[in-house]
Amino acid sequence: MAYDDLRGFLSTLEKEGQLLRITEEVLPEPDLAAAANAAGRIGEGAPALWFDNVKGFTDARIALNVHGSWANHALALGLPKHTPVKEQVEEFARRWDAFPVAPERREDAPWRENTQEGDDVDLFSVLPLFRLNDGDGGFYLDKAAVVSRDPDDPEHFGKQNVGTYRLQVIGRNRLAIQPVPVHDIALHLRTAEERGEDLPIAITLGNDPVMAIVAGMPMGYDQSEYEMAGALRGAPAPIATAPLTGFDVPWGSEVVIEGVIESRKRQIEGPFGEFTGHYSGGRRMPVVRIDRVSYRTNPVFESLYLGMPWTECDYLVGPNTCVPLLKQLRAEFPEVQAVNAMYTHGLLAVISTRKRYGGFAKAVAMRAMTTPHGLGYITTVIVVDEDVDPFDLPQVMWAMSSKVNPADDVVVLPNLSVVELAPAAQPAGLTSKMIIDATTPVHPDTRGNFSTPTKDLPEAKDWAAKLQRLLSEARG
Ligand SMILES: Cc1cc2nc3c(=O)[nH]c(=O)nc-3n(C[C@H](O)[C@H](O)[C@H](O)COP(=O)(O)O)c2cc1C
């Protein structure tokens, strides 16, 4: 099932019992964010939340926690809601192989219904803005898909980028944006600023659920997020032409904001409670001038709570980080079996691999650190044997505890790049990185006293089924 817009997905969530309408009147702060924060604390079937009775707003429709459980993530991919997380990752990886699927251009985008332009632009009259964490420095649009083009190659469809970059509302027509240097929009902005030019952008809010997934996905620079959305949806992604910039934007967005990142201007942005479970602090960031807003009648404002994991952000960027890493590694090392990079947006990754020869596992780890995601995030890589499941943390701990001789198996590399937000970096943006090789040494690496590993007895599987049957009979 492919959803063309957020509304279609919300109605499926409701039918599946995965959307909760809160009808009582609530305060915009702290109730909206506190409810979304709480959704991350009530277990893996948590619903999306819908609010339309918010004190102080006459006309608000707010959706929160839309991807915020494995059940909702499964439904976003058109899978049954009880699909186990590992199966979701495997299915995601299978669909990746259909990339690229050309998008379908449509004319009648619903966000053309209403427009504000020039001096009339006033975000406060379109969106019911509210703060998330109690130390945040302002209102944020934190689940937007932002479209920009390479100023040196504007007609290249693949180099047109769609990425999620959080935006602080700093005026009725002004935003501050945080382009992390390893991300594609930072390359676009750098090129524009080197030419002394503004960078046009289109900011799309309230998107179909697969668009939100691909916008936060670390793909190659010239790979199109729309063509990946088509692969994941199993149907071409519907796109439309944004009226001011001419950029390709999702057909079904609730709101499309167009303008420019003003060349070489910076303004204090933040603090903002981050995916690392820490605040960002206040930092100088580029500034957006909004020239046009297009929006559906009665727009739904979709926002995402993030902070101390797990939150919606962790579900949203879990599989979409694991799968690109798996595919990018396998392209060069077919021995790689699986990647789990679901903790704190993949600041840590666990990789299972077969080994060609001694030292191979460390090479795989170093390659992971130079993928698009690895450059800016992966700080620790744990490599395990091919028969250890990276998603089974007790197995990973077994490998770490039984296979690692720290003097040779732990490698620390100094002064590598990481997002400034990584709290342990020193200075911000630079860190040492660690490889923990928890694989069994193979020739010519003869270290250790590894005898034949014990395996579960062949009969144990049948016995497990029998024990479960007997137990449920005994319990009635
Ligand atoms: C909710 C959310 C907020 C994000 N905020 C930012 C941000 O402010 N700046 C940034 O550079 N990346 C941010 N990211 C991460 C990028 O969207 C993600 O790493 C993506 O792969 C970047 O793609 P790109 O390399 O094509 O630009 C955010 C991701 C999510 C899911």
The ligand as a MOL file (V3000), in Angstrom:
LIG
                    3D

  0  0  0     0  0            999 V3000
M  V30 BEGIN CTAB
M  V30 COUNTS 31 33 0 0 0
M  V30 BEGIN ATOM
M  V30 1 C 13.9750 14.5870 12.6650 0
M  V30 2 C 15.3000 14.7880 11.9820 0
M  V30 3 C 15.9670 15.9770 12.0990 0
M  V30 4 C 17.1920 16.1750 11.4520 0
M  V30 5 N 17.8180 17.3760 11.5470 0
M  V30 6 C 18.9370 17.6010 10.8380 0
M  V30 7 C 19.5290 18.8990 10.8270 0
M  V30 8 O 19.0430 19.8330 11.4600 0
M  V30 9 N 20.6470 19.0770 10.0720 0
M  V30 10 C 21.2060 18.0620 9.3510 0
M  V30 11 O 22.1970 18.3000 8.6450 0
M  V30 12 N 20.6920 16.8040 9.3820 0
M  V30 13 C 19.5710 16.5690 10.0970 0
M  V30 14 N 19.0000 15.3290 10.0890 0
M  V30 15 C 19.7170 14.1990 9.4740 0
M  V30 16 C 19.5890 14.1600 7.9790 0
M  V30 17 O 18.2900 14.3710 7.5410 0
M  V30 18 C 20.0360 12.7910 7.4940 0
M  V30 19 O 21.3070 12.5020 7.9790 0
M  V30 20 C 20.0240 12.6680 5.9900 0
M  V30 21 O 20.5550 11.4160 5.6530 0
M  V30 22 C 20.8380 13.7430 5.3290 0
M  V30 23 O 20.8090 13.5160 3.9680 0
M  V30 24 P 21.8230 14.2000 2.9610 0
M  V30 25 O 23.1990 13.7450 3.2880 0
M  V30 26 O 21.3020 13.7460 1.6770 0
M  V30 27 O 21.7170 15.6670 3.1590 0
M  V30 28 C 17.7670 15.1230 10.7100 0
M  V30 29 C 17.0750 13.9070 10.5820 0
M  V30 30 C 15.8500 13.7420 11.2000 0
M  V30 31 C 15.1170 12.4580 11.0040 0
M  V30 END ATOM
M  V30 BEGIN BOND
M  V30 1 1 1 2
M  V30 2 1 2 3
M  V30 3 2 2 30
M  V30 4 2 3 4
M  V30 5 1 4 5
M  V30 6 1 4 28
M  V30 7 2 5 6
M  V30 8 1 6 7
M  V30 9 1 6 13
M  V30 10 2 7 8
M  V30 11 1 7 9
M  V30 12 1 9 10
M  V30 13 2 10 11
M  V30 14 1 10 12
M  V30 15 2 12 13
M  V30 16 1 13 14
M  V30 17 1 14 15
M  V30 18 1 14 28
M  V30 19 1 15 16
M  V30 20 1 16 17
M  V30 21 1 16 18
M  V30 22 1 18 19
M  V30 23 1 18 20
M  V30 24 1 20 21
M  V30 25 1 20 22
M  V30 26 1 22 23
M  V30 27 1 23 24
M  V30 28 2 24 25
M  V30 29 1 24 26
M  V30 30 1 24 27
M  V30 31 2 28 29
M  V30 32 1 29 30
M  V30 33 1 30 31
M  V30 END BOND
M  V30 END CTAB
M  END
